[in-house]
Amino acid sequence: MDKEQYTPNCFGLKPCIGSDCRILILGSMPGTESLRQQQYYAYPQNRFWPLMANILTNSEPPTDYAARLDMLISHHVGLWDAIGSCERQGSLDTSIHNAVGNDISLLLQKNPSITIICCNGAKSFQCFKKWNKPLLKKEGLEVFSLPSTSPANAQWKMDMLIAKWVVPFQSAGLI
């Protein structure tokens, strides 16, 4: 095992949510580059920021991280992760072990304007379901399991991602 790649204790990032957030996007656990930079989706090959910019502004994403977050917040979109901490070697979701979930229920209590949760990838959705079964039946809350924006999900081309990811934004009336 490469000790530089092994992170026995990964701790996720804080939620990024505006006061009138309507869509919460949940990743699984930020990758090593994102944790190093303390920025969501910092790995340059991840398609998250280009996807969001395409859907929300029909443009290229801002290069500045604060401007990227502002783009989301100004469109009523928040970010967090299903997993709060875990053990993992590298950045792949398949390497996650001993995961502990974030308290999504508490976050929703504090942010009642959230009516849609988008799980970015299968691991995010799997973990969300594991720790949040009551939320799957919550009146007025829609949960979408969406294809991962990770470069590891290469079979999903950008146009395919847009076609799937645009649905919850349309459902929320944001586009």
C-alpha positions as CSV (number, residue, x, y, z in Angstrom):
1,M,0.0,0.0,0.0
2,D,1.4,3.4,-1.0
3,K,1.5,5.4,2.3
4,E,1.3,8.7,0.5
5,Q,-2.0,7.6,-1.1
6,Y,-3.5,6.0,2.1
7,T,-5.6,8.3,4.2
8,P,-6.7,6.4,7.2
9,N,-9.1,9.1,8.3
10,C,-10.8,11.2,5.7
11,F,-13.0,14.0,7.1
12,G,-15.3,15.6,4.6
13,L,-15.9,19.3,3.9
14,K,-18.5,21.6,5.5
15,P,-21.8,22.0,3.7
16,C,-22.0,24.9,1.3
17,I,-25.6,26.1,1.5
18,G,-27.3,29.4,1.0
19,S,-30.3,30.5,3.0
20,D,-32.8,29.8,0.2
21,C,-31.3,26.5,-1.1
22,R,-33.8,24.3,-2.9
23,I,-31.5,21.6,-4.3
24,L,-28.9,19.8,-2.3
25,I,-26.2,17.9,-4.2
26,L,-24.6,15.1,-2.2
27,G,-21.3,13.6,-3.2
28,S,-20.0,10.5,-1.5
29,M,-16.6,11.7,0.0
30,P,-14.3,14.3,-1.6
31,G,-11.3,12.9,-3.3
32,T,-7.8,13.4,-2.1
33,E,-7.2,16.5,-4.2
34,S,-10.4,18.1,-3.0
35,L,-9.5,17.3,0.6
36,R,-6.0,18.7,0.1
37,Q,-7.4,21.9,-1.4
38,Q,-10.5,22.0,0.9
39,Q,-12.6,22.6,-2.2
40,Y,-15.5,20.5,-3.6
41,Y,-14.7,18.8,-6.9
42,A,-11.1,20.2,-7.1
43,Y,-9.8,17.4,-9.3
44,P,-9.6,19.1,-12.7
45,Q,-10.9,16.1,-14.7
46,N,-14.1,15.9,-12.6
47,R,-16.9,17.2,-14.7
48,F,-19.0,18.6,-11.9
49,W,-18.2,22.3,-12.4
50,P,-18.5,22.3,-16.2
51,L,-21.8,20.4,-15.8
52,M,-23.3,22.8,-13.3
53,A,-22.2,25.8,-15.4
54,N,-23.8,24.3,-18.5
55,I,-27.1,23.6,-16.7
56,L,-27.3,26.8,-14.6
57,T,-25.7,29.5,-16.8
58,N,-25.2,27.8,-20.2
59,S,-21.5,28.9,-20.0
60,E,-18.1,27.8,-18.9
61,P,-17.5,27.5,-15.1
62,P,-15.8,30.2,-13.3
63,T,-12.1,29.5,-12.6
64,D,-12.2,30.9,-9.1
65,Y,-13.5,28.5,-6.4
66,A,-15.5,31.2,-4.6
67,A,-17.1,32.3,-7.8
68,R,-18.1,28.6,-8.5
69,L,-19.7,28.4,-5.1
70,D,-21.5,31.7,-5.7
71,M,-22.8,30.3,-9.0
72,L,-24.4,27.5,-7.1
73,I,-25.7,29.5,-4.2
74,S,-27.2,32.2,-6.5
75,H,-29.1,29.4,-8.3
76,H,-30.4,27.9,-5.0
77,V,-28.1,24.9,-5.1
78,G,-26.1,23.6,-2.1
79,L,-23.3,21.0,-1.7
80,W,-22.4,18.4,0.9
81,D,-21.6,14.7,1.1
82,A,-23.4,11.6,2.2
83,I,-20.3,10.5,4.1
84,G,-18.8,12.6,6.9
85,S,-15.7,10.5,7.5
86,C,-14.2,7.3,6.3
87,E,-11.0,5.4,5.6
88,R,-9.8,5.3,2.0
89,Q,-6.8,4.6,-0.1
90,G,-6.8,7.0,-3.1
91,S,-9.9,8.8,-4.3
92,L,-12.2,6.0,-5.7
93,D,-15.5,5.3,-4.0
94,T,-14.8,1.6,-4.2
95,S,-11.9,2.2,-1.7
96,I,-14.1,3.7,1.0
97,H,-14.3,1.7,4.3
98,N,-15.7,2.4,7.7
99,A,-17.8,5.2,6.5
100,V,-19.8,7.4,8.9
101,G,-22.7,9.4,7.4
102,N,-23.4,13.1,7.7
103,D,-26.6,14.1,9.4
104,I,-28.7,15.0,6.4
105,S,-31.9,15.1,8.5
106,L,-30.6,17.8,10.7
107,L,-29.3,19.8,7.7
108,L,-32.8,19.6,6.2
109,Q,-34.4,20.7,9.5
110,K,-32.1,23.8,9.4
111,N,-32.8,24.4,5.7
112,P,-36.5,23.6,5.1
113,S,-36.4,25.2,1.6
114,I,-34.5,22.1,0.3
115,T,-37.0,20.0,-1.6
116,I,-34.7,18.0,-3.9
117,I,-31.6,15.9,-3.1
118,C,-29.3,14.9,-6.0
119,C,-26.9,12.1,-5.2
120,N,-23.8,12.4,-7.4
121,G,-23.1,8.7,-8.2
122,A,-24.1,5.3,-6.9
123,K,-22.0,5.4,-3.7
124,S,-23.6,8.7,-2.6
125,F,-27.1,7.3,-3.2
126,Q,-26.2,4.0,-1.5
127,C,-24.9,5.8,1.6
128,F,-27.8,8.3,1.6
129,K,-30.3,5.4,1.6
130,K,-28.4,3.5,4.3
131,W,-28.4,6.3,6.8
132,N,-31.5,8.2,5.8
133,K,-34.3,5.8,5.1
134,P,-37.1,8.0,6.6
135,L,-36.1,10.8,4.2
136,L,-36.8,8.6,1.2
137,K,-40.5,8.7,2.3
138,K,-40.6,12.3,3.4
139,E,-43.5,14.3,1.9
140,G,-42.3,17.1,-0.3
141,L,-38.8,15.8,-0.8
142,E,-37.6,14.2,-4.0
143,V,-34.4,12.2,-4.2
144,F,-32.5,11.6,-7.4
145,S,-29.8,9.1,-8.0
146,L,-27.7,10.6,-10.8
147,P,-24.7,9.3,-12.7
148,S,-21.3,10.3,-11.2
149,T,-19.4,13.3,-12.6
150,S,-16.2,11.5,-11.8
151,P,-13.7,10.8,-14.6
152,A,-13.9,7.2,-13.4
153,N,-17.4,7.2,-14.9
154,A,-16.1,7.7,-18.4
155,Q,-18.9,5.8,-20.2
156,W,-21.1,8.8,-19.4
157,K,-20.3,11.5,-21.9
158,M,-21.1,15.2,-21.0
159,D,-24.3,15.3,-23.2
160,M,-25.5,12.2,-21.4
161,L,-24.8,13.7,-18.0
162,I,-26.6,16.9,-18.9
163,A,-29.7,15.0,-20.0
164,K,-29.9,13.2,-16.7
165,W,-28.8,16.0,-14.4
166,V,-31.1,18.6,-15.9
167,V,-34.2,16.8,-14.7
168,P,-34.1,17.7,-11.0
169,F,-33.3,21.3,-11.9
170,Q,-36.4,21.4,-14.1
171,S,-38.4,19.8,-11.4
172,A,-37.4,22.5,-8.9
173,G,-38.2,25.2,-11.5
174,L,-34.7,26.5,-11.5
175,I,-34.2,26.3,-15.2
